[in-house]
Amino acid sequence: MGAGAMKSSDGGGGRGRRRQRRAVPMSEINVTPFVDIMLVLLIIFMVAAPLSVVGVPVDLPQTAATALPGDEEEPLTVTITAQGVVMIQETEVPPADLVTRLRAIAAERTSNKIFLRADGANAWNRVAEVMGALNAGGFSDIGLVTDIGGPTFDGADG
């Protein structure tokens, strides 16, 4: 399975005659182009990986909670923006269709875990309404997503 340039071999011959050349296949594989492509792909994935987070920008509240353990299934995320718009992953959902869409999604999933991201500008009433819709849609394991670094409420604070 050689690939590359062909070496020519002197076929012999007499004086004055035109020499016939036979092509001899090169038995070495040049891996330099393969390595170059792999390095370019590595750089592309290193740059693109941090950008693959759910793309709806919200200002999450900060808490002292730790991260939840990972799952084998891609996590389903519902986001409430600062304007109160509800989004499943990156798709805006009208409030009247939220429970119906959640039931359809829950029927296809093996896990009933869902993450709720709510902008800090939302009233607690709006967040509680969406949590009720998540539960009515078939998701009983609701994780509230927050940023790390908030108060601990360990009694040291006033």
C-alpha positions in Angstrom: 0.0 0.0 0.0 2.6 2.5 -1.0 1.7 6.0 -2.0 4.0 8.6 -3.4 6.5 9.2 -6.1 7.8 6.5 -8.4 11.5 5.8 -8.6 12.8 4.9 -11.9 15.1 2.0 -12.5 17.7 1.8 -15.3 16.5 -1.0 -17.5 19.9 -1.5 -19.1 20.4 -1.4 -22.7 23.1 -0.8 -25.3 24.9 2.3 -26.4 23.0 4.7 -28.5 19.7 3.1 -27.8 17.1 4.8 -25.9 17.0 3.5 -22.4 13.8 2.1 -21.2 12.8 3.0 -17.7 10.5 1.0 -15.5 8.7 2.5 -12.6 9.4 0.9 -9.2 6.8 1.7 -6.5 8.0 3.5 -3.5 7.5 1.4 -0.4 7.5 4.1 2.2 4.4 6.0 3.5 4.8 9.7 4.0 3.0 10.5 7.3 3.9 14.2 7.3 0.6 15.4 5.6 -1.4 13.1 8.0 0.3 14.6 11.0 -0.3 18.2 9.7 -4.0 17.5 9.3 -4.3 16.0 12.8 -2.6 19.0 14.3 -4.9 21.4 12.5 -7.9 19.4 13.6 -6.6 19.4 17.2 -6.3 23.2 17.2 -9.8 23.6 15.7 -11.3 21.4 18.4 -9.4 23.1 21.2 -10.7 26.5 20.0 -14.3 25.2 19.4 -14.8 23.2 22.6 -15.3 26.2 25.0 -17.8 27.6 22.5 -20.1 24.5 22.7 -21.8 25.6 25.9 -25.5 26.5 25.7 -25.5 29.8 23.9 -28.3 31.8 25.6 -26.6 34.6 27.6 -28.0 35.0 31.1 -26.6 36.5 34.3 -26.7 33.5 36.7 -26.9 34.1 40.4 -23.8 33.1 42.4 -24.1 30.4 45.1 -21.8 28.2 47.1 -23.3 25.0 45.5 -21.0 22.4 43.9 -21.3 21.0 40.4 -23.6 18.0 39.8 -22.1 14.8 38.6 -22.1 14.2 34.8 -24.6 12.1 32.9 -24.3 9.8 29.9 -27.0 11.6 28.1 -26.7 15.2 26.8 -28.2 17.4 29.5 -31.5 19.2 28.6 -31.4 22.8 29.6 -34.3 25.3 29.9 -33.3 28.9 30.2 -35.3 31.9 31.4 -33.8 35.1 30.0 -33.8 38.5 31.7 -36.9 39.4 29.6 -38.7 36.3 30.9 -38.5 34.4 27.6 -38.4 30.6 28.1 -36.0 28.6 25.9 -35.5 24.9 25.6 -31.8 24.5 24.7 -31.5 27.4 22.2 -35.1 27.4 20.9 -37.6 29.9 22.1 -40.8 28.3 23.3 -44.2 30.1 23.9 -45.5 29.6 27.4 -48.6 27.8 26.2 -46.5 25.2 24.4 -43.9 24.6 27.1 -45.6 21.6 28.8 -46.5 20.0 25.5 -43.0 20.2 24.2 -41.5 19.0 27.4 -43.8 15.9 27.4 -42.7 15.1 23.9 -39.0 15.5 24.8 -39.5 13.4 28.0 -41.0 10.5 26.0 -37.8 10.3 24.0 -35.3 10.5 26.9 -34.1 7.9 29.3 -33.3 10.4 32.1 -35.8 12.7 33.8 -33.0 15.2 34.7 -33.3 18.8 33.4 -31.3 21.9 34.2 -33.0 25.3 34.7 -30.9 28.4 34.0 -32.7 31.6 35.1 -31.3 35.1 34.8 -31.0 36.9 38.2 -33.3 39.6 37.0 -36.3 37.3 37.1 -38.8 37.3 39.9 -38.9 34.1 41.9 -42.6 33.7 40.9 -41.6 33.3 37.2 -38.9 30.8 38.1 -41.4 28.8 40.2 -44.0 28.8 37.4 -41.4 27.4 35.0 -40.3 24.8 37.5 -44.0 23.7 37.8 -44.2 23.4 34.0 -41.0 21.3 34.0 -42.6 19.0 36.6 -45.8 18.8 34.7 -43.8 18.0 31.5 -42.4 14.9 33.1 -39.1 16.1 34.6 -38.9 15.5 38.3 -35.1 15.9 38.7 -34.6 19.6 38.2 -31.2 21.1 38.8 -30.9 24.9 39.2 -27.8 26.2 37.4 -25.9 29.0 39.2 -22.4 30.5 39.1 -19.9 29.6 41.8 -18.7 32.2 44.3 -21.7 33.4 46.1 -22.4 33.6 49.9 -22.2 30.4 51.9 -24.7 31.3 54.7 -22.8 29.4 57.2 -23.7 31.7 60.1 -20.6 33.9 59.7 -22.5 36.4 57.6 -24.9 38.7 59.3 
